[in-house]
Amino acid sequence: MRGTCGFPSLRQRVHASVLGCDTLDGKGIAERLGLNYQTFMSSVSGQPKHKLDADWLLPIMATTGSVEPLQFMAREMGGVFVKVKPCTGTADLMDTLISSVKEFGEYAAECAEDIRDGRLPRDQHDRILKEGQEALASIASMMQLVRAVHAEQYGGGQ
């Protein structure tokens, strides 16, 4: 289904994240957000005369634990959303970073010819996307740690 101005529907992704929440049903989510259940569900499901309020987006994602709406928006705009895990320590982080990036690079190199030829089997596609996401998350975590260390050492600033 298309959304506004020919773009794919973001509301559908939000609705799916509400329905797919493992910890709360729609009623529980509406209650957490302080919203009327019927109005909330009518808005996220796209019932006639109901629109999803953009200001509900962050609270819905925080309540459901789903970042799929953000990932969807990033993909549609030609980008990638990377959820950064909290830093647990420099040694662990550096080991994870090095391992993730190295494994991803090695596997991508193995698949390079297939990628160039446009013959990428589903298993390679899935593995590249999974390991690429892990490598990006590791790099983003390292960047977050670098900012924190610099701010601690030099006081503020990015």
C-alpha positions in Angstrom: 0.0 0.0 0.0 1.2 3.5 -0.8 1.2 6.3 1.7 1.2 10.0 1.0 2.6 11.4 -2.3 3.4 7.9 -3.6 5.7 6.9 -0.8 5.3 3.5 0.9 3.2 3.6 4.0 5.0 4.4 7.3 1.8 4.0 9.2 1.6 0.3 8.1 5.1 -0.3 9.7 4.0 1.4 12.9 0.8 -0.7 12.9 2.8 -3.8 12.4 5.2 -2.9 15.3 2.1 -2.4 17.6 0.6 -5.7 16.6 4.0 -7.5 16.8 4.9 -6.2 20.3 5.9 -9.2 22.5 5.3 -7.5 25.9 2.1 -5.5 25.4 -1.1 -5.7 23.4 -2.6 -2.6 21.7 -4.6 -1.8 24.8 -1.5 -1.9 27.0 0.4 0.3 24.6 -2.4 2.9 24.4 -2.6 2.9 28.2 1.2 3.5 28.5 0.9 6.4 26.1 -2.1 7.8 27.9 -4.4 7.5 24.8 -7.9 6.2 24.3 -7.5 2.6 23.0 -10.1 2.9 20.2 -8.7 6.2 18.9 -5.1 4.9 19.1 -5.9 1.7 17.2 -8.0 3.5 14.6 -5.1 5.9 14.0 -2.4 3.3 13.7 -4.5 1.0 11.6 -5.5 3.8 9.2 -9.3 3.8 9.7 -11.2 6.4 7.7 -11.1 9.9 9.3 -8.1 8.8 11.5 -4.5 9.8 11.0 -1.4 8.7 12.8 0.0 11.6 14.8 3.8 12.0 14.1 4.3 12.9 17.7 3.2 9.4 18.7 6.0 7.8 16.7 8.8 7.9 19.3 6.6 6.9 22.2 5.2 4.0 20.2 8.7 2.8 19.3 10.0 3.2 22.9 7.0 1.3 24.2 7.0 -1.5 21.6 10.8 -1.8 21.5 10.6 -1.8 17.7 12.9 0.4 15.6 11.4 -1.0 12.3 9.7 2.3 11.5 13.1 4.1 11.7 14.8 1.4 9.7 12.0 1.7 7.1 12.4 5.5 6.9 16.1 5.2 6.6 15.9 2.6 3.8 13.3 4.8 1.9 15.6 7.8 2.1 18.6 5.8 0.9 20.2 5.4 4.3 20.7 3.0 7.2 19.5 3.2 10.8 22.0 1.7 13.2 21.0 1.2 16.8 24.0 1.8 19.0 24.5 -0.5 21.9 25.7 1.1 25.2 29.5 0.9 25.6 30.6 -1.6 28.2 34.3 -1.0 28.1 37.1 -0.2 25.7 38.7 -3.6 25.5 35.5 -5.5 24.8 34.3 -2.9 22.4 37.6 -2.9 20.4 37.6 -6.7 20.2 34.0 -6.7 19.0 34.7 -4.0 16.5 37.7 -5.6 15.0 36.0 -9.0 14.8 32.8 -7.7 13.2 34.5 -5.5 10.6 37.1 -8.2 9.8 34.5 -11.0 9.4 32.2 -8.7 7.3 35.1 -7.6 5.1 36.3 -11.2 4.5 32.8 -12.5 3.7 32.1 -9.5 1.4 35.3 -10.2 -0.4 34.3 -13.8 -0.9 31.0 -12.7 -2.4 32.5 -9.8 -4.5 32.4 -11.6 -7.8 28.8 -12.7 -7.3 27.8 -9.2 -6.3 29.6 -7.7 -9.3 27.8 -10.1 -11.6 24.4 -9.5 -10.0 24.1 -13.1 -9.0 23.7 -13.0 -5.2 22.0 -16.0 -3.7 19.5 -15.4 -0.9 21.8 -16.9 1.8 24.7 -14.6 0.8 22.3 -11.6 0.7 21.0 -12.4 4.2 24.4 -13.0 5.6 25.9 -9.8 4.1 23.0 -7.7 5.5 23.2 -9.3 8.9 27.0 -9.0 9.3 27.1 -5.6 7.6 24.5 -4.3 10.2 26.7 -5.8 13.0 29.8 -4.2 11.6 28.0 -0.8 11.3 26.7 -1.1 14.9 30.2 -1.9 16.1 31.7 1.1 14.3 28.9 3.4 15.7 29.6 2.1 19.2 33.3 2.9 18.8 32.4 6.4 17.6 30.2 6.8 20.7 33.0 5.6 22.9 35.5 8.0 21.3 33.2 10.9 21.9 32.7 9.9 25.5 36.4 9.5 26.1 37.2 12.8 24.4 34.5 14.6 26.4 35.7 13.1 29.7 39.3 14.0 28.9 38.8 17.5 27.4 35.4 18.4 28.9 32.4 18.4 26.6 32.5 18.8 22.8 32.1 16.2 20.1 
